[in-house]
C-alpha cells in the first residue's frame, strides 16, 4: 500500500508560463523530499497547462488537475480535497521558494508541537529584494496571541504561502465569491490552532507583479478587500471573540473603507464604475458607525465626514491631490 506524503503543497495555476518553471523547480529542489505537489490548472489559455503535464510526467510526486476557470480560491479548495498529507502548504505559481523552506517549516512545527508554522519572506521586485524580517529565533504563540497578531496584519500577515498547516485547523474553505479570500478566512484557521510557531527567517519569494491583486487599482478588488475586512469583524462578533476589542476592530473596518474609497477616487479611470463602488462602500460603512475619532485619527475622521456628507468634494479633492503627487524617481520596478 502506497504511503501518504508528509506534506501536500498546493499551487493554483493560471496563465503564468513565464514564471511557472521556476516555481515548480524550487519545489523539486527542496532538501525536504517527502512531499506531493498538486498543480491545479485553472483553465489557462497559455502554455501553463502543458508545462504542468510535462513536470508530472518526469516527477511522480507531482499531480495535475485541469479544470475550467473558476478562480484561485476554488482551485485551492479542490486541491484541499485531493491532498493526501496531514500537513498542507501553499505556493503561488508566479513565486518561488528557498531550497530549505519546507524543512524549516516542518521542523518548526514538529519541534514546537504547533498546529501552524510560519516563516519570513522576500518581496521580490525586478531591481530589489526586501526581506520581511531579519533572521532570528523561533517565537511560539498561543491561540489568542497569534489571533490578535493576524487580525492586526502586521507581525503575522494573512498570506497562505508562508505557512504550513496541520489539516485539522482547515475547517473553513476559501470563499469563491471575491478576491482576498485568504484575508477573510485565514484568521479562522488560527482560531482552530492551539499553538503557532514563527521562524523568523525569510524563505519564500513573493514576486511583485503589476497585474497582481496587491498592485491592481480595480475598484471591484478594492471593494472586495473592504468586504473581507467586514467578514473578519462580523465573524468575531458572531462567535463572541475578542469582544473587549470590538471598538478597535469596528474602527479598522471604517479605516479600510476610507482607504479603499480613497484609492478608487484617485484612480480616475471609469467615473461610473468608480462612483458605484465608492457609494457601495459608503453605504455599508454605516453599520459600523459612530466611531470615536481617537480610533481613526483626525485626518481619517475628516475624510470620513467628507465621504458621508460631501461626496462630490471628497472625490474631487482626492483626484486633485493626485495631480500634485510627485512620485519618487527610484520607484520599485514590478514584474509583468
Protein Blocks (a to p, Z undefined) as FASTA:
>chain_A
ZZddfbdcddddehilkmmmmmmmmmmmpmblbbcdddddehiablmlmmmmmmmmmmmk
bccdddddebjklmmmmmmmmpmbfbdcdddfkbccdfklmmmmmmmmmmnopabdcddd
ddddfkbccdfbdcdddddddfklmmmmmmnopmpccbfklcccdfklmmbccdfkbghk
lmmmmmmmmmmpmbdcdddddfbdcdddfklmklccbfklmmmmmmmmmmmmmmmmmnop
akllmmmmmmmmmmmmmmmmmmmmmnomalmlmmmmmmmmmmmmmmmpccdfklnopmlm
mmmmmmmmmmmlmmmmmmmmmmmmccdfklccddZZ
